Amino acid sequence: MKHITVSDVVKKPSIVTNATEVTLIEDAKRHIAKSVVIPYAIYQKLKDRMDEELYLLENAEALGLEAYGEFEEVDEAGAEDLGQ
């Protein structure tokens, strides 16, 4: 994983637009993470999983803990099937 600052991105934007590895962008003064850039190939693999997690986060109260637990059980079985 590459660590860069916001000013590095301003100086050389191609670091972000042509990312070849996971890149953490942080504030230079406070050393606080601002963004994470991932290569598009990794994004394509993770997109469905991220969409599911975002849906759960946005609807956490409506789903409740029991429904989330059921989702995790189903999701775990699906991941094992994909590995074979």
Sequence and secondary structure as in RCSB ss.txt:
>XXXX:A:sequence
MKHITVSDVVKKPSIVTNATEVTLIEDAKRHIAKSVVIPYAIYQKLKDRMDEELYLLENAEALGLEAYGEFEEVD
EAGAEDLGQ
>XXXX:A:secstr
 EEEEHHHHHH THHHHT  S EEEE TTT  EEEEE  HHHHHHHHHHHHHHHHHHHTHHHHHHHHHHHHHHHH
HHHHHHHH 
